[in-house]
């Protein structure tokens, strides 16, 4: 298995065409069309997914999330990178330009 590329706030990302998304009552649901698995998104993950889908960089996403949620920068950045690594591992996003 290939090693996952290093992930930074400047890594280019694109949403997989195999990821179907729906927002339901302030929360999000992702469906991996390839595996048929569903993933629930809390409000922060939901906003992150929306901004990833809009083509924003992780740096821009971090800055917007800091404005929208009451969280300190180091915690948010760590959680953001962990969430995106999980998405990468599941094939729901990939590195590269949009």
TORLUMDREN-773609 format. One record per atom (N, C-alpha, C): residue in three letters; atom name; x negated, y negated, z negated. Coordinates in nm, 3 decimals, m for minus. Example, Ala and Ser with C-alpha at 12.3 -4.5 7.8 and 13.67 -1.06 7.14 Angstrom:
BEGIN
+------+------+---------+---------+---------+
| resn | name |    east |   north |      up |
+------+------+---------+---------+---------+
|  Ala |    N |  m1.319 |   0.569 |  m0.780 |
|  Ala |   CA |  m1.230 |   0.450 |  m0.780 |
|  Ala |    C |  m1.320 |   0.330 |  m0.780 |
|  Ser |    N |  m1.285 |   0.225 |  m0.708 |
|  Ser |   CA |  m1.367 |   0.106 |  m0.714 |
|  Ser |    C |  m1.290 |  m0.003 |  m0.787 |
+------+------+---------+---------+---------+
***
This chain:
BEGIN
+------+------+---------+---------+---------+
| resn | name |    east |   north |      up |
+------+------+---------+---------+---------+
|  Unk |    N |  m0.083 |   0.117 |   0.000 |
|  Unk |   CA |   0.000 |   0.000 |   0.000 |
|  Unk |    C |  m0.089 |  m0.124 |   0.000 |
|  Unk |    N |  m0.054 |  m0.223 |   0.083 |
|  Unk |   CA |  m0.134 |  m0.344 |   0.094 |
|  Unk |    C |  m0.119 |  m0.429 |  m0.032 |
|  Unk |    N |  m0.227 |  m0.495 |  m0.069 |
|  Unk |   CA |  m0.224 |  m0.583 |  m0.186 |
|  Unk |    C |  m0.140 |  m0.706 |  m0.154 |
|  Unk |    N |  m0.069 |  m0.752 |  m0.256 |
|  Unk |   CA |   0.011 |  m0.872 |  m0.239 |
|  Unk |    C |  m0.082 |  m0.993 |  m0.234 |
|  Unk |    N |  m0.059 |  m1.085 |  m0.140 |
|  Unk |   CA |  m0.145 |  m1.203 |  m0.132 |
|  Unk |    C |  m0.132 |  m1.287 |  m0.258 |
|  Unk |    N |  m0.238 |  m1.364 |  m0.287 |
|  Unk |   CA |  m0.233 |  m1.454 |  m0.402 |
|  Unk |    C |  m0.120 |  m1.554 |  m0.381 |
|  Unk |    N |  m0.044 |  m1.578 |  m0.485 |
|  Unk |   CA |   0.070 |  m1.669 |  m0.477 |
|  Unk |    C |   0.037 |  m1.796 |  m0.555 |
|  Unk |    N |   0.048 |  m1.909 |  m0.488 |
|  Unk |   CA |   0.029 |  m2.039 |  m0.552 |
|  Unk |    C |   0.147 |  m2.128 |  m0.515 |
|  Unk |    N |   0.149 |  m2.247 |  m0.573 |
|  Unk |   CA |   0.256 |  m2.342 |  m0.540 |
|  Unk |    C |   0.248 |  m2.389 |  m0.395 |
|  Unk |    N |   0.136 |  m2.362 |  m0.328 |
|  Unk |   CA |   0.119 |  m2.405 |  m0.190 |
|  Unk |    C |   0.135 |  m2.292 |  m0.089 |
|  Unk |    N |   0.168 |  m2.172 |  m0.135 |
|  Unk |   CA |   0.189 |  m2.059 |  m0.046 |
|  Unk |    C |   0.316 |  m2.081 |   0.036 |
|  Unk |    N |   0.306 |  m2.064 |   0.167 |
|  Unk |   CA |   0.424 |  m2.074 |   0.253 |
|  Unk |    C |   0.509 |  m1.949 |   0.239 |
|  Unk |    N |   0.640 |  m1.967 |   0.230 |
|  Unk |   CA |   0.732 |  m1.855 |   0.214 |
|  Unk |    C |   0.848 |  m1.866 |   0.310 |
|  Unk |    N |   0.904 |  m1.751 |   0.344 |
|  Unk |   CA |   1.026 |  m1.750 |   0.424 |
|  Unk |    C |   1.117 |  m1.640 |   0.370 |
|  Unk |    N |   1.246 |  m1.667 |   0.376 |
|  Unk |   CA |   1.348 |  m1.573 |   0.329 |
|  Unk |    C |   1.365 |  m1.464 |   0.433 |
|  Unk |    N |   1.377 |  m1.341 |   0.387 |
|  Unk |   CA |   1.397 |  m1.227 |   0.476 |
|  Unk |    C |   1.534 |  m1.232 |   0.542 |
|  Unk |    N |   1.542 |  m1.197 |   0.670 |
|  Unk |   CA |   1.674 |  m1.186 |   0.734 |
|  Unk |    C |   1.757 |  m1.072 |   0.675 |
|  Unk |    N |   1.694 |  m0.982 |   0.600 |
|  Unk |   CA |   1.764 |  m0.871 |   0.536 |
|  Unk |    C |   1.821 |  m0.907 |   0.399 |
|  Unk |    N |   1.812 |  m1.036 |   0.361 |
|  Unk |   CA |   1.864 |  m1.080 |   0.232 |
|  Unk |    C |   1.993 |  m1.157 |   0.255 |
|  Unk |    N |   2.102 |  m1.101 |   0.207 |
|  Unk |   CA |   2.232 |  m1.169 |   0.214 |
|  Unk |    C |   2.258 |  m1.232 |   0.079 |
|  Unk |    N |   2.313 |  m1.353 |   0.079 |
|  Unk |   CA |   2.330 |  m1.429 |  m0.044 |
|  Unk |    C |   2.473 |  m1.482 |  m0.055 |
|  Unk |    N |   2.525 |  m1.481 |  m0.177 |
|  Unk |   CA |   2.654 |  m1.543 |  m0.207 |
|  Unk |    C |   2.645 |  m1.610 |  m0.345 |
|  Unk |    N |   2.709 |  m1.726 |  m0.355 |
|  Unk |   CA |   2.719 |  m1.794 |  m0.484 |
|  Unk |    C |   2.859 |  m1.770 |  m0.539 |
|  Unk |    N |   2.865 |  m1.732 |  m0.667 |
|  Unk |   CA |   2.991 |  m1.701 |  m0.733 |
|  Unk |    C |   2.993 |  m1.767 |  m0.870 |
|  Unk |    N |   3.077 |  m1.868 |  m0.887 |
|  Unk |   CA |   3.095 |  m1.933 |  m1.017 |
|  Unk |    C |   2.963 |  m1.976 |  m1.082 |
|  Unk |    N |   2.878 |  m2.044 |  m1.005 |
|  Unk |   CA |   2.753 |  m2.097 |  m1.061 |
|  Unk |    C |   2.641 |  m1.996 |  m1.074 |
|  Unk |    N |   2.663 |  m1.874 |  m1.034 |
|  Unk |   CA |   2.558 |  m1.773 |  m1.033 |
|  Unk |    C |   2.547 |  m1.720 |  m0.891 |
|  Unk |    N |   2.437 |  m1.653 |  m0.863 |
|  Unk |   CA |   2.415 |  m1.603 |  m0.729 |
|  Unk |    C |   2.399 |  m1.453 |  m0.727 |
|  Unk |    N |   2.430 |  m1.397 |  m0.612 |
|  Unk |   CA |   2.412 |  m1.254 |  m0.589 |
|  Unk |    C |   2.335 |  m1.238 |  m0.458 |
|  Unk |    N |   2.226 |  m1.164 |  m0.464 |
|  Unk |   CA |   2.148 |  m1.129 |  m0.345 |
|  Unk |    C |   2.174 |  m0.983 |  m0.312 |
|  Unk |    N |   2.191 |  m0.956 |  m0.186 |
|  Unk |   CA |   2.204 |  m0.818 |  m0.139 |
|  Unk |    C |   2.089 |  m0.791 |  m0.045 |
|  Unk |    N |   2.013 |  m0.689 |  m0.076 |
|  Unk |   CA |   1.908 |  m0.642 |   0.014 |
|  Unk |    C |   1.975 |  m0.548 |   0.113 |
|  Unk |    N |   1.996 |  m0.596 |   0.235 |
|  Unk |   CA |   2.066 |  m0.518 |   0.336 |
|  Unk |    C |   1.993 |  m0.389 |   0.370 |
|  Unk |    N |   1.860 |  m0.388 |   0.354 |
|  Unk |   CA |   1.783 |  m0.269 |   0.384 |
|  Unk |    C |   1.806 |  m0.156 |   0.284 |
|  Unk |    N |   1.814 |  m0.191 |   0.156 |
|  Unk |   CA |   1.829 |  m0.088 |   0.053 |
|  Unk |    C |   1.971 |  m0.080 |  m0.002 |
|  Unk |    N |   2.052 |  m0.184 |   0.022 |
|  Unk |   CA |   2.187 |  m0.186 |  m0.034 |
|  Unk |    C |   2.191 |  m0.226 |  m0.180 |
|  Unk |    N |   2.078 |  m0.273 |  m0.234 |
|  Unk |   CA |   2.071 |  m0.310 |  m0.376 |
|  Unk |    C |   2.112 |  m0.456 |  m0.394 |
|  Unk |    N |   2.187 |  m0.480 |  m0.502 |
|  Unk |   CA |   2.229 |  m0.614 |  m0.540 |
|  Unk |    C |   2.140 |  m0.667 |  m0.653 |
|  Unk |    N |   2.122 |  m0.799 |  m0.654 |
|  Unk |   CA |   2.045 |  m0.864 |  m0.760 |
|  Unk |    C |   2.121 |  m0.988 |  m0.804 |
|  Unk |    N |   2.143 |  m1.001 |  m0.934 |
|  Unk |   CA |   2.208 |  m1.119 |  m0.989 |
|  Unk |    C |   2.108 |  m1.229 |  m1.014 |
|  Unk |    N |   2.150 |  m1.353 |  m0.991 |
|  Unk |   CA |   2.064 |  m1.470 |  m1.011 |
|  Unk |    C |   2.128 |  m1.562 |  m1.113 |
|  Unk |    N |   2.052 |  m1.595 |  m1.218 |
|  Unk |   CA |   2.100 |  m1.694 |  m1.314 |
|  Unk |    C |   2.092 |  m1.833 |  m1.250 |
|  Unk |    N |   2.139 |  m1.938 |  m1.319 |
|  Unk |   CA |   2.141 |  m2.071 |  m1.255 |
|  Unk |    C |   2.005 |  m2.121 |  m1.204 |
|  Unk |    N |   1.897 |  m2.095 |  m1.276 |
|  Unk |   CA |   1.765 |  m2.140 |  m1.230 |
|  Unk |    C |   1.721 |  m2.059 |  m1.108 |
|  Unk |    N |   1.740 |  m1.929 |  m1.112 |
|  Unk |   CA |   1.704 |  m1.845 |  m0.997 |
|  Unk |    C |   1.792 |  m1.879 |  m0.877 |
|  Unk |    N |   1.918 |  m1.911 |  m0.902 |
|  Unk |   CA |   2.009 |  m1.952 |  m0.795 |
|  Unk |    C |   1.957 |  m2.077 |  m0.725 |
|  Unk |    N |   1.920 |  m2.180 |  m0.802 |
|  Unk |   CA |   1.867 |  m2.303 |  m0.743 |
|  Unk |    C |   1.737 |  m2.275 |  m0.668 |
|  Unk |    N |   1.653 |  m2.189 |  m0.726 |
|  Unk |   CA |   1.528 |  m2.154 |  m0.660 |
|  Unk |    C |   1.557 |  m2.089 |  m0.525 |
|  Unk |    N |   1.648 |  m1.993 |  m0.521 |
|  Unk |   CA |   1.683 |  m1.925 |  m0.395 |
|  Unk |    C |   1.737 |  m2.024 |  m0.293 |
|  Unk |    N |   1.826 |  m2.113 |  m0.337 |
|  Unk |   CA |   1.882 |  m2.212 |  m0.245 |
|  Unk |    C |   1.771 |  m2.297 |  m0.183 |
|  Unk |    N |   1.676 |  m2.339 |  m0.265 |
|  Unk |   CA |   1.568 |  m2.424 |  m0.214 |
|  Unk |    C |   1.470 |  m2.345 |  m0.127 |
|  Unk |    N |   1.444 |  m2.219 |  m0.161 |
|  Unk |   CA |   1.363 |  m2.134 |  m0.074 |
|  Unk |    C |   1.431 |  m2.120 |   0.063 |
|  Unk |    N |   1.561 |  m2.101 |   0.060 |
|  Unk |   CA |   1.638 |  m2.086 |   0.185 |
|  Unk |    C |   1.636 |  m2.213 |   0.268 |
|  Unk |    N |   1.624 |  m2.328 |   0.200 |
|  Unk |   CA |   1.616 |  m2.457 |   0.270 |
|  Unk |    C |   1.475 |  m2.488 |   0.320 |
|  Unk |    N |   1.379 |  m2.400 |   0.290 |
|  Unk |   CA |   1.242 |  m2.418 |   0.339 |
|  Unk |    C |   1.154 |  m2.504 |   0.251 |
|  Unk |    N |   1.196 |  m2.533 |   0.129 |
|  Unk |   CA |   1.112 |  m2.613 |   0.040 |
|  Unk |    C |   0.991 |  m2.533 |  m0.007 |
|  Unk |    N |   0.883 |  m2.602 |  m0.032 |
|  Unk |   CA |   0.764 |  m2.538 |  m0.087 |
|  Unk |    C |   0.786 |  m2.508 |  m0.235 |
|  Unk |    N |   0.708 |  m2.417 |  m0.288 |
|  Unk |   CA |   0.717 |  m2.387 |  m0.431 |
|  Unk |    C |   0.685 |  m2.510 |  m0.515 |
|  Unk |    N |   0.595 |  m2.592 |  m0.468 |
|  Unk |   CA |   0.560 |  m2.715 |  m0.540 |
|  Unk |    C |   0.682 |  m2.807 |  m0.547 |
|  Unk |    N |   0.752 |  m2.825 |  m0.435 |
|  Unk |   CA |   0.872 |  m2.909 |  m0.433 |
|  Unk |    C |   0.983 |  m2.847 |  m0.517 |
|  Unk |    N |   0.994 |  m2.715 |  m0.512 |
|  Unk |   CA |   1.095 |  m2.646 |  m0.593 |
|  Unk |    C |   1.066 |  m2.668 |  m0.741 |
|  Unk |    N |   0.941 |  m2.650 |  m0.780 |
|  Unk |   CA |   0.904 |  m2.673 |  m0.921 |
|  Unk |    C |   0.941 |  m2.814 |  m0.965 |
|  Unk |    N |   0.907 |  m2.913 |  m0.883 |
|  Unk |   CA |   0.934 |  m3.052 |  m0.919 |
|  Unk |    C |   1.083 |  m3.077 |  m0.933 |
|  Unk |    N |   1.163 |  m3.024 |  m0.843 |
|  Unk |   CA |   1.309 |  m3.042 |  m0.851 |
|  Unk |    C |   1.368 |  m2.970 |  m0.972 |
|  Unk |    N |   1.320 |  m2.849 |  m0.998 |
|  Unk |   CA |   1.371 |  m2.775 |  m1.114 |
|  Unk |    C |   1.338 |  m2.847 |  m1.244 |
|  Unk |    N |   1.221 |  m2.908 |  m1.251 |
|  Unk |   CA |   1.184 |  m2.985 |  m1.370 |
|  Unk |    C |   1.280 |  m3.102 |  m1.392 |
|  Unk |    N |   1.328 |  m3.161 |  m1.282 |
|  Unk |   CA |   1.425 |  m3.270 |  m1.292 |
|  Unk |    C |   1.564 |  m3.220 |  m1.331 |
|  Unk |    N |   1.598 |  m3.098 |  m1.289 |
|  Unk |   CA |   1.735 |  m3.048 |  m1.306 |
|  Unk |    C |   1.757 |  m2.968 |  m1.434 |
|  Unk |    N |   1.651 |  m2.909 |  m1.491 |
|  Unk |   CA |   1.666 |  m2.822 |  m1.607 |
|  Unk |    C |   1.575 |  m2.869 |  m1.720 |
|  Unk |    N |   1.617 |  m2.842 |  m1.841 |
|  Unk |   CA |   1.541 |  m2.881 |  m1.959 |
|  Unk |    C |   1.441 |  m2.769 |  m1.993 |
|  Unk |    N |   1.324 |  m2.779 |  m1.931 |
|  Unk |   CA |   1.219 |  m2.678 |  m1.951 |
|  Unk |    C |   1.085 |  m2.746 |  m1.934 |
|  Unk |    N |   0.984 |  m2.697 |  m2.005 |
|  Unk |   CA |   0.851 |  m2.757 |  m1.991 |
|  Unk |    C |   0.783 |  m2.704 |  m1.864 |
|  Unk |    N |   0.694 |  m2.785 |  m1.809 |
|  Unk |   CA |   0.631 |  m2.755 |  m1.681 |
|  Unk |    C |   0.555 |  m2.622 |  m1.680 |
|  Unk |    N |   0.471 |  m2.593 |  m1.780 |
|  Unk |   CA |   0.398 |  m2.465 |  m1.774 |
|  Unk |    C |   0.489 |  m2.343 |  m1.775 |
|  Unk |    N |   0.595 |  m2.346 |  m1.856 |
|  Unk |   CA |   0.688 |  m2.234 |  m1.860 |
|  Unk |    C |   0.760 |  m2.219 |  m1.728 |
|  Unk |    N |   0.809 |  m2.329 |  m1.675 |
|  Unk |   CA |   0.880 |  m2.324 |  m1.547 |
|  Unk |    C |   0.791 |  m2.272 |  m1.436 |
|  Unk |    N |   0.668 |  m2.323 |  m1.428 |
|  Unk |   CA |   0.578 |  m2.279 |  m1.321 |
|  Unk |    C |   0.549 |  m2.129 |  m1.332 |
|  Unk |    N |   0.524 |  m2.082 |  m1.452 |
|  Unk |   CA |   0.497 |  m1.939 |  m1.471 |
|  Unk |    C |   0.619 |  m1.855 |  m1.432 |
|  Unk |    N |   0.737 |  m1.897 |  m1.479 |
|  Unk |   CA |   0.859 |  m1.822 |  m1.447 |
|  Unk |    C |   0.889 |  m1.826 |  m1.297 |
|  Unk |    N |   0.867 |  m1.941 |  m1.234 |
|  Unk |   CA |   0.889 |  m1.954 |  m1.090 |
|  Unk |    C |   0.800 |  m1.858 |  m1.012 |
|  Unk |    N |   0.671 |  m1.856 |  m1.044 |
|  Unk |   CA |   0.579 |  m1.768 |  m0.973 |
|  Unk |    C |   0.612 |  m1.621 |  m0.998 |
|  Unk |    N |   0.653 |  m1.587 |  m1.121 |
|  Unk |   CA |   0.691 |  m1.449 |  m1.152 |
|  Unk |    C |   0.814 |  m1.409 |  m1.071 |
|  Unk |    N |   0.914 |  m1.496 |  m1.064 |
|  Unk |   CA |   1.036 |  m1.468 |  m0.988 |
|  Unk |    C |   1.004 |  m1.448 |  m0.840 |
|  Unk |    N |   0.921 |  m1.535 |  m0.784 |
|  Unk |   CA |   0.889 |  m1.525 |  m0.641 |
|  Unk |    C |   0.804 |  m1.401 |  m0.614 |
|  Unk |    N |   0.716 |  m1.364 |  m0.705 |
|  Unk |   CA |   0.640 |  m1.239 |  m0.688 |
|  Unk |    C |   0.735 |  m1.119 |  m0.684 |
|  Unk |    N |   0.838 |  m1.123 |  m0.768 |
|  Unk |   CA |   0.937 |  m1.015 |  m0.768 |
|  Unk |    C |   1.010 |  m1.012 |  m0.633 |
|  Unk |    N |   1.050 |  m1.129 |  m0.583 |
|  Unk |   CA |   1.115 |  m1.135 |  m0.452 |
|  Unk |    C |   1.023 |  m1.081 |  m0.342 |
|  Unk |    N |   0.895 |  m1.118 |  m0.348 |
|  Unk |   CA |   0.797 |  m1.067 |  m0.251 |
|  Unk |    C |   0.787 |  m0.915 |  m0.259 |
|  Unk |    N |   0.777 |  m0.864 |  m0.381 |
|  Unk |   CA |   0.765 |  m0.720 |  m0.401 |
|  Unk |    C |   0.884 |  m0.642 |  m0.350 |
|  Unk |    N |   1.001 |  m0.705 |  m0.353 |
|  Unk |   CA |   1.124 |  m0.641 |  m0.306 |
|  Unk |    C |   1.149 |  m0.667 |  m0.156 |
|  Unk |    N |   1.061 |  m0.747 |  m0.094 |
|  Unk |   CA |   1.075 |  m0.776 |   0.049 |
|  Unk |    C |   1.185 |  m0.876 |   0.080 |
|  Unk |    N |   1.231 |  m0.951 |  m0.020 |
|  Unk |   CA |   1.338 |  m1.049 |   0.002 |
|  Unk |    C |   1.284 |  m1.182 |   0.051 |
|  Unk |    N |   1.157 |  m1.206 |   0.031 |
|  Unk |   CA |   1.086 |  m1.318 |   0.092 |
|  Unk |    C |   0.952 |  m1.265 |   0.140 |
|  Unk |    N |   0.889 |  m1.339 |   0.229 |
|  Unk |   CA |   0.755 |  m1.303 |   0.276 |
|  Unk |    C |   0.671 |  m1.429 |   0.287 |
|  Unk |    N |   0.541 |  m1.410 |   0.287 |
|  Unk |   CA |   0.451 |  m1.523 |   0.299 |
|  Unk |    C |   0.439 |  m1.561 |   0.446 |
|  Unk |    N |   0.408 |  m1.685 |   0.469 |
|  Unk |   CA |   0.393 |  m1.736 |   0.605 |
|  Unk |    C |   0.481 |  m1.858 |   0.625 |
|  Unk |    N |   0.471 |  m1.916 |   0.739 |
|  Unk |   CA |   0.549 |  m2.034 |   0.768 |
|  Unk |    C |   0.692 |  m1.999 |   0.802 |
|  Unk |    N |   0.778 |  m2.094 |   0.782 |
|  Unk |   CA |   0.921 |  m2.074 |   0.806 |
|  Unk |    C |   0.951 |  m2.090 |   0.952 |
+------+------+---------+---------+---------+
***
